Amino acid sequence: MQSVKAKTVSKSSNLQLKTSREFRHLLADWSDSDDLTSDEEMSLEERMHLTGRVPQETTTVSKAYFNLTVCVIASALLSIPYSFDKTGWLAGVPLLAGVGFCVDYTLLCLGETCMKLEVYDYQEICEISFGKLGRYVQALIQLALSLSLMISYQMISAENLMGILKADWVKHALDSNIPVKTVLILLLTIIIILPVSSFATLKMLGNSSMISLVSIVILSLSLLYFDLNRDPPNTIEKFGGEVFTGLGVFATGFVCHQIITPTLFSLPGDTTVTKKENYNKVIHLTMCTSFLFFVLVGLSGYYLCHDPDGIKSCPGNILAWSDPAIGAISENFIGKVAMGMFLITALVAYPLEHFSCHNTLSRMLYGEWGQPSTVFSLVIKLSLVICTTLPAIYLDNIGPLLAWAGNLAAFPLGFLLPLSLSLKHRNVGTPISLFQTIVRWTLLILAAILMLLQTFQNISTLDWK
């Protein structure tokens, strides 16, 4: 859950970065202003700060690594066991490693393109490369991924609250034929999600990464506890029949390209070489740590919920798992704590993704420098909440949702676009080698083929209910 992946976006989305050429053109129009000194007296970076578009603070490598890692891990962690249930454990581990390695590589490609063009905004790079169409395509893909995550957060918050309070007790208290989950989603949305998402700033959510970290640790401990207290299944499937479905969820978990460009800009480094080294270090450490947590939670959750008879499948939210012989996770104290922490994480993550969606839509409708009126801004925010609440009420399992998000959003955003941008500008600055060109073309074609295969399998096998 990416307190998720929108954390970095929430801090930087108002501060969209422009190229040096664009800033020089913009500031040239202000050359007669008394508020600005001459070019000789003020550096380009100082003049960029005056526009309000560049973050003035830099981060450290360790802080960037911590925030990015928590964002990546938390986004789809609860659904990784669902992916292993689709792929099987023996196929799932190398597939997870392969997706993580490829995401690592495409993040390096995107960072390389950013530094070549001196552009630190994903949409800007797409517009420079492919015109307005490129900007709109990237924005729509990013919106699709963010909206999918927002829907999953509403579902997770309701499911976890239902587990903590116990569904039977809630149903008795409501004394209604309306499903308990529907009532809880509406209550949480009206009381918490909608008011917080309407704020103009989200500074109050600045510590969301720490909340997510605690949730991740407690979840890992709770799954290990239940694994140690259950009878081992007779057989555990090594290979599953829905490999491409699992790939989609893996991609949703790893892909973070939409938030990486502000992180790259804020990293320390007096030279491009130093900044690139720090960036590469952050990416490698983040992907390795994320892979370890995904494997730990994925295998332990799959071991916990695996049904050799194939009657019951692993839920998209592993915390919603229950077994008559062992009981539900919510019946154990550490399980309740894990559900409570992820409930908070989901409620914190939703406004962050909502903030990102709002800014993306505003930029599409009003351009880089325009801002919607207060009334229209509230209309956009309310519309986004409605667009996610209705699917959250209808759907029963977040697993298929994240599988489709990975297929239609994470794969284009994390593989197709970064590789295409890198190949488009391969001769800018220091040209990339022939070997690297072949590797990137190969990965681009492979990603496109896998995306098509995922689409066919998702259409034929996924059950939304």
HELIX and SHEET records of a PDB file:
HELIX    1   1 ALA A    6  SER A   12  1                                   7    
HELIX    2   2 SER A   20  ALA A   28  1                                   9    
HELIX    3   3 LEU A   44  LEU A   50  1                                   7    
HELIX    4   4 VAL A   61  ALA A   76  1                                  16    
HELIX    5   5 LEU A   77  SER A   79  5                                   3    
HELIX    6   6 ILE A   80  THR A   87  1                                   8    
HELIX    7   7 TRP A   89  LEU A  117  1                                  29    
HELIX    8   8 TYR A  122  LEU A  165  1                                  44    
HELIX    9   9 ALA A  167  LEU A  174  1                                   8    
HELIX   10  10 VAL A  180  LEU A  188  1                                   9    
HELIX   11  11 THR A  189  ILE A  193  3                                   5    
HELIX   12  12 LEU A  194  SER A  197  1                                   4    
HELIX   13  13 LYS A  203  LEU A  205  5                                   3    
HELIX   14  14 SER A  208  LEU A  228  1                                  21    
HELIX   15  15 VAL A  243  PHE A  254  1                                  12    
HELIX   16  16 HIS A  257  SER A  266  1                                  10    
HELIX   17  17 THR A  272  CYS A  305  1                                  34    
HELIX   18  18 ILE A  318  ALA A  320  5                                   3    
HELIX   19  19 ILE A  329  GLU A  331  5                                   3    
HELIX   20  20 PHE A  333  TYR A  366  1                                  34    
HELIX   21  21 THR A  374  TYR A  394  1                                  21    
HELIX   22  22 ILE A  398  ALA A  405  1                                   8    
HELIX   23  23 GLY A  406  ALA A  410  3                                   5    
HELIX   24  24 PHE A  411  PHE A  411  1                                   1    
HELIX   25  25 PRO A  412  LEU A  416  3                                   5    
HELIX   26  26 LEU A  417  LYS A  424  1                                   8    
HELIX   27  27 LEU A  434  THR A  461  1                                  28    
SHEET    1   A 2 SER A 322  ASP A 323  0                                        
SHEET    2   A 2 GLY A 327  ALA A 328 -1                                        
END                                                                             
